């Protein structure tokens, strides 16, 4: 019998009172003094530290390293740039898993593969056999010289920040990597882990500093956790374990890789891979999985069973090997692969403001290999020591998409919650009266008692508001130009003369305002405006041959979402169906603008040269939803001209459309081809969208403009909401009349507000030398994941803001900043001194927890009348006339 191995931390585990067990040939801590439940709970709420040095670590170098990995692994290793990792499988020819693994590329010329401890020798021998065909692969087993620690949980980032001496932590995205200095030595850090935690790190460090690193992390607040908690955490998260959900089943049959739900992340059929081990079998499995997803007839035998999470009722524990029966309690449909009782923290409150109560509870969960005709939501039974326990196939028992916490899904609670909201219907007249009362109360609160600082919102003037509910609100006016009538606009409905004149007048006003030749006004949102432009670009690109499948935009450059970019310019938003798939990265063909290291709210123009030269984009999109600075339109136009790149420069001005002009930016003078935007933020109109171009029939871009018009109607809209079109015309009149006074006041107020917040000891983002902002927006950093709570406290004091995530945070639920805008309250008459007073009240609420609601109401009561609009006199009498017609 071979001697059991020990990690470099073995003595440290003993000193901490760990219970040592044999695991995969190693002596490992299964738990410490507090026990598995406590370690699980502390990982979920704070941070757990795991010694995972027993796992295998292999490096691959040499000219053929990538080719070898492409053949030996299921994922597309070519997708990894330095600083990226990916989950993968080691397949056999029949489409089963020899092991699952993680591939890291910390450096340009080296790949690091981490495999399971139980399979380390088997995997090494497998790779040695496969490597014989390629001599230019240097493979090293660095498992002994490179220790591996796993730091998992919401406080992990704070702990890592506290111990990092040099370098930066990986970007807040799963699978991101970086190299840092800790305790004077180089440490490799990855945003990975196998616990389901959204905030997670794995550290690879030289063996001789592993003990010091372990002690340092514990001294900063990490809780030592053993194999027991690591297993309950991964099981709660629905993550497979080799030998349970991967490998062979109870009958000795191989479990197909696509029976595991993580296969969709671990297997790639990219053309860059070429042939690889098990490809044909895996393609058959993938096709069968797609048929299941689409509810199409199955071929049978390819994926007879799938691994699915289950939730068990009551206190019954479904152990590995327990039979799973159908809802009738008779027919056997599978077996439990992993099962246990897991703890969770109870919370009170709802949504993002939910708080931990300090109480905990237990629930039985599991994973099972079940007949593939079953679906989440199906009731099943589990044979627990001869007694049938009710259970449910579920999508998940834990969700991790709302960092910094992984959140348990308590299925019995969800059922009770739905049942509690089933009430007998009230009479319609009662519901109608209640709605009217609530609408009145809400309007009084928002319009008379609150200070609104949400930068994407604006109250309409009395005239624009009244016009928006006039008769055109109920009508249609579809139209398009027809060559047969000398390109005149032909309307599909009668009674449209008035609205036709409104459209023409609105186009003239917006052309004057934007300084351009053409404006499309029928679009009814900023998102739709962007969609129309993206569709028009594809129309133009593919106009030469309509008989073939249209191609998408080969490459787009934009602002990253977590760097303030607009959702409507992202692949997860309006860009989704218009940008090509990058076969190397397996993602959308999008490159993000680089930003300044000392000010992530500003584009790094110097670094843009390299990024744009490499990308050769067909479309460059400026514009942000979190915008403090001007966009470098002029500089990038000069750059693409110098590089000889044919591209369209689009400026999505949704947030800053009301600032267009010499006080901020003049996009067409600076080189923009297309301007889009929404008309209800700083531009104080109705909620609509707009597309503008400075093109004439003699210009090369005229074909693009014609395509934009087609994508507006009939491509995007039918009824284009004529009431708000009418209200927008009044707003355009007001904007053209008051723009200079309004714009200068907005920018001055924003700077004064930012400086006052700084004086009140709040951390204001941006460049202090220019007053922190060049727009209507002010950004205050309140601390990692503290944004939602801060915004809620402000709302309780009648100050309305919104929280926002930055590039250093994992997502909006971990937001650490408040995004604010002064435009609406400027229009209600607030000036610099008033925003300074508001800053003091906000600091009291945020920093001191003081109630300032009555003071906020008193401040707002001084600013109830709209400015920068037409009121009184002839206008007032006409508004009264319209009011009488409603």
Steps between C-alpha positions, in 0.01 A plus 500: 500500500646833394564764763237770529617841377481828689480856374746764620226624736447168681661611829300823487178302470592294805579814697155637417332189637402350164355153471723325247365236262632306205392648168630392159828383651544812713462583866267798487291705745133409470402760759634720776381551858183692412383234257378476143178695551680800650765494225229487232311791654810714550603446139159611377488813716866586556794308349620141516860394437569154358825313452468346153867424450413131464364569153721437197671790324661451160660760275523488122750699296656483157409567139233228490354557846182662370453238229540226759250656740250554221508127429516376859237729657139575411506879526654744255839582649562744215235724656727572797703817497758540774302579813211263428389152612233250398325193634562195282483121482755234419297279263532146377407389151149391601405843637550422867713694745838375612490803729376856519763771533579870493738653248679826589711723281688734731782556251532523124713188464357270767175324588422365847250214533348405836353149528331304777720348769355151455579509127840668508710198409243369251477838328878537486541160337221579254671824394834326472350248257330771296815714496707242316366624169625852570858551611474880526299485823675544833283355775591541867337379818527800735261364764772487766673829435184708458259510794134576436255677732135583440351814660125509453222729619370858514793637702762335278557814298551714809745246639694477174518877470641515851784255433597603146820706501546554127307427183124504465240238571334335199214684331169430680397234251508128547808335350708820501864467610780724623843485660554683830756528775411374847749469784768613260447209258322447171156344535272397214137594566188385318132588529402135524378253758267207544264617771239699307623826651486798261798662676776244493874465461746217455865565577805322363809572706851358543499215748737678738257787567179295519493488882567874533234573238249277680568676832477843339159430343365365828632805686296717263177317574488179296356191670687168447267250334545136417394249240160452665392861451656507154273207406181645649569835336556353154196275539275790601628684191428200276863450395602149390761288676695240309400152617147621573360712214785420260672171424294180523152445635384240751471241225856558387391685187678814393312824573498709179660841544184676378302333775670758724350852487845661495576339165366805319782703658765231470462375142571703188457406135685808378658461161827605662517173691494271202465135593531398863456193713136395518380775267262283295338350809473839668340652191233230512444573867479873433245449223292283731519762774378761252207279404413473868518876542271555201267217613559315173485118462812330636712243323532298817794341672732799462406684819272261684541684830601849609652633820243730665483684834227387737340649811371253759207568729525492877811364669566194285858483374540358151835323506705400196358181351143553624239404240299778335140409416242674288214703649295178523754362746539181297699549180874535550638794298855529632713529810653763724861576411566736794279606787518652846350750739636854452468807719397846391465846649153639551424854385235762557385761256468480126719533196840669535425646840443158658711460814640197678314432822777297659274196500578189299310196380567170325357352181562177309625539145659273246591421144364202314547318171143492373327385180542777247126533432472659847500876541552756778173535683420129486410335830699189588565276799829392653539170676659593833573178687182337379274800548387722213579868544332759278740700286503740209727530197614862503698736282727585794527495877732800499543803275821696462407779259440760773843560657646535751282225648397159369129476575315180593183413312259359758240325289245435775520869593438603142187286484372647826580850378299452184209351693500789747444746218189332366214721613137515391458762226361837601220667297634693202367833626685454830824418319454800269446739789802363684715542191398864462575569865839332486593681178412834661699417812802390298490815287483725807791314658723506193409846372467698825681320778798323341822623348559291190864447403463208262693621193283318248175665608331833433163659569323650200400862487127574546458568129686186384317289758158624391573458131607141561147397598316677221305327224805376301572265791219277372584508128716335233710669235716238329678635194789441266644667188398365158697562184181485295401826669841666466608359835221677687395355836181301447284446810304181553225673701274798452473793738877533526567848362560645844739232618686511167566869556611424857755248374640744247524778758664267751758391245584865428539583869723200568712562190557853628581377848738221394659682206428230243310433179276207590308386807277195546236576764268199482717288729340466843803420718876536507539123494287485188706780345816293540327190368391693191857614433645152552240356264571772245871421509425136424266608220778702342765233551286231339329699226723362223355149526170441677490133400753385757491490877577856615821544689529696822735779605844343507624704795359775721680729746297636791507597867487202734178470698682502834698803386177697459402384151139506381312171519353582158850485349587162652469146362265425789287794381413641160831395338433131561365400158728725296857422605693198377609208714873492567611139440812549711335631816167321447331834573380811318757678284518804727804696617465745789656843515802503733463737794742709704661316789445793737152589369295208363224743399717641219611323181877462458544655157864397471417134563216524248749499215616146567150372584335644190788408271473139616120487489445676165137557599214559261323694773624715788241588764552790738266579785444395859234478763753599766669795335719760664713606204476589136552213259814530281309508171738742330811312606368160392378638168852626433641165607285284271570739212873467560475120525290483185220305674157527341262512791182669613531715812178506695440709811218377723427828679203375700619654826655813356269582209378808687857630528582501128666826408809709573465454877558125467542324165396556140514144370472556127764774500729263688461215251204284597313334212188410697348636819234311693336573830197503720315829529398497865820527704700823475297575188177579681251344263266205500622144523606434142812439293672670212752419226689776323754518218670787321452339159372626166405307183847579362680333791619141518312464830166574335439127447542452873252777570245345267549171681444674834170634371398150390598351834290763675189419298406232430802346673452619858165673546148496373313750715771742605316641805373824357413661833854495627616613156286810544634558851856464372446780250412739784807382692717563193365855477586548868844348464596714202378810683656433843795277415784739589361596841393144580822327392733741679289476815499118491876471465567766766260330740660160444847635578376684808316189621808282452730741682253534787471123537879483513509766772246291692751213510335287234723335240418663167624329184652678204766762439503751786698753294196556275238481773459122473260515204441658161137387478185496711615193690679461832628164625559429869684187613344362821687171527491153350145359491371788714328686215156333525473560875618861467248565222225348713587721798493807278162400357365466853605864538334603171822525299477282189828374349609177342785266585739387232777245463844601384773307325633383836175331602343172397161642404229748594407305814854563625480867402719736694409834344203732483432656161325835515395771258403860558301565182144455628546699820685769305193533286293543815721795594769363731829683474851447628433601863195274510699199384759581763227484764381171353853360520507568875169319550621201295821478701297498820290210368786296349779558751310566823176309449303811595141547388463803274162431342323811626793721402502347152127561466550860609779546247291354221201719589698801377537346154163397362470724195660396174758729337652506151157454348210700364241589765259777584350761270393369163647157570326466836158579359545248223611230746181569695297459183663163433442396859131566456491263204635200689 
